[in-house]
Amino acid sequence: MPERRILSLWFPRLGAERLIRVDPALGEQPFVVVAEHGNMQSISSVSVPAQQRGVHMGQPVRDAHAMCVGLITRERNLLAEQQFLTALRRWASKFSPWVAEEGDDALVIDLTGCAHLFGGEDKLIEVVQDDCTGLGLSVRLGLADTRGAAWALARYAGQAAGSDRSGDAIDQEARATRSRATKRRHWTKGGAAPAVRLGGGDGQHRIAAQGQTYSALGPLPVAALRLNPETTAQLTRLGLRRVSDVLGQPRAALARRFGRGLVMRLDQAMGSAPEPVSPARPAHYFAVRMSLPEPIGLADDVLAGAERLLERLCDLLKAKGRGARMVQLQAFRADHTTEVVQAGLARPSHDPTHILPLIALKIDDIDAGFGIDMLRLEAVQHEPIYERTAVGHLGAGAQARAQQAKEQDVVDLIGRLGARVGLDNITRLHPASSHIPEKTMKPMAAAWSEPYGEAWPKSRSARPILLWKPEPVQGGNGPQMPETFRWRGREHRRIRAFGPERVAPEWWLDDPDWRTGIRDYWVTETERGERLWLFYGHGGAMSAGWFCHGHFV
């Protein structure tokens, strides 16, 4: 069986070069793509002329304008970039059927047993470079035995490990690294140099020979291990600047100080932990679009176009026996930006009459700008639908159909409320096994749960309809029920009371609301006609006293 070989393709200027392909004039001027992060705008992609003037990714836009006069900016279209990367994935499938997207700007290809079809790895790299040049894309490649090593070579090959300290630039190792230097068997101890071949005149392409993963990764900075910035900064401050420095440390000590994530990244890079390339694609894909002869901007026109698209989409879903759970309407504006709205359903459906009202509630969120020239409707989430047929005598069939219509009315109500406040904010209650009053029921998302089909379990004692967090009551100083007490700024006089019912906290849980210890509950009727649920807390982590926990309606 051939040795595993992984190719990583990184497109560092994907966002900018995608727009340059549409408007070639942008490639001759300093040009950047801008993304919004909260209240700040930063640069997500930089063209070559802008980079030559000192502009870099992640830089605030105001700083870039001050540094580069005449800088051209365009708003980032993340959806279009993802679609462009998907198109590149289809192009890369000619090299191997095992291709997957990696992040927002990279592809990973499993070339095991495929390189000889192109005359070897060097020839295959030349084909990749020629194709990318023809597409107008900048690409950096890394080829190694593991996915982590290929990722590292594509981004960090040829870079020296630096220090985060200001001042001198003395390159020295940490004491722990030097103490274990005799145990390292790589090229820094006099062995063979890293087997890394540089392809191309700009030195962007890196190929690690088979079995030379250790020597290829050793001189790279620790950031090549795909670590988070905090871990990378801590390692650098400790003097562990190169991958070889980290590999020379005891694994147990690394796991204790930096967590298992660092050890896992090391194992993935060296091939000890599996990291397969899984080009899993959804079994079904449902999307329709409509190109408009003239730009539109009225909400009624957008809704009319969505209605026509929805009929076609539902026909596709019904033919496959599936129903949409989340639909996405994309409005492509004349200024090459996209407005996206989503509508979720409480149950999967392929009936346009159930989906269209939910889309209509979202139409006002679309900013038409200078006009919309194309609409696209996609079933982002979909599930199988099983047709139900009522059997039995005529009366049973009519009763079943009436029950289905009633259930559908509830589902439509949940969907419309979810379109306004979010489906996750609509809940229903199911009984739970607990003697704690506020834990006798558990909230569940109404869109992803069924109603409780059995009789609600009866409590051995009275429970109020309304419950809230215990509120302090000013009254008696002991466990005896007071005649008068003050609650919510009003005086109350007790007429009668029933109790007590003693409830103990769950000793195996540390619940902040139950730090008052054991409670004695009383059903209290006041002269104002209210039935309150009061309890006396016997202390514990908090002082003892009276509290009001609920109200009987």
Number of C-alpha atoms within 10 A of each C-alpha: 5 7 10 15 22 22 28 31 24 22 20 20 20 25 27 25 26 18 22 18 14 10 10 13 10 19 17 12 15 21 26 33 24 25 20 12 8 6 6 10 16 21 22 22 24 25 25 18 17 23 16 12 14 10 26 18 17 14 14 17 20 11 11 20 14 10 14 17 10 12 18 15 17 17 15 21 17 14 14 16 18 16 11 15 23 16 11 16 20 12 12 20 13 11 18 14 14 20 24 22 20 16 10 15 17 22 22 26 27 25 23 17 13 18 17 12 11 14 10 11 18 13 14 18 22 15 14 16 20 12 14 15 12 9 13 15 18 17 20 21 27 29 31 30 25 26 26 25 28 29 29 27 28 26 22 22 26 17 11 12 17 16 18 12 9 6 6 7 10 8 11 11 16 15 11 15 20 13 12 13 16 10 10 14 15 16 15 15 12 8 10 11 13 19 17 22 15 16 16 12 7 7 12 19 25 29 25 24 17 13 13 17 22 21 23 27 28 19 22 25 25 26 21 23 24 17 15 11 10 9 17 19 18 14 18 20 14 14 21 26 28 23 22 23 24 20 19 19 16 11 14 11 10 16 14 9 10 14 13 14 15 21 18 16 18 22 18 18 27 21 18 12 14 13 13 11 16 13 15 9 8 6 5 10 13 18 19 17 20 14 13 12 8 11 16 19 17 14 16 13 11 21 19 12 19 23 20 14 21 28 16 17 23 22 14 18 24 17 9 13 15 19 23 27 21 20 24 18 27 21 24 20 21 17 11 14 17 21 18 17 16 18 27 24 26 23 22 21 23 23 17 17 12 19 25 16 17 22 23 18 14 17 19 15 11 17 17 21 13 12 17 26 20 21 21 19 25 20 24 17 16 20 16 15 17 9 6 9 8 12 10 8 8 9 9 12 14 14 12 15 15 12 12 12 12 11 12 15 13 11 19 18 14 21 25 22 16 21 20 13 10 14 21 12 13 16 16 15 15 16 14 14 10 11 13 14 12 13 12 15 15 13 13 17 15 21 22 12 14 11 10 11 7 6 7 9 10 8 9 6 7 12 15 15 9 12 15 10 11 16 14 16 18 17 18 15 12 13 16 9 22 15 14 14 16 13 14 10 8 7 12 17 15 17 13 14 18 12 14 17 13 13 16 13 17 14 9 6 8 10 10 9 10 21 16 19 20 19 24 17 21 21 21 21 19 16 11 11 8 14 19 20 24 26 29 26 24 19 15 12 11 13 11 18 20 26 21 21 20 21 18 16 9
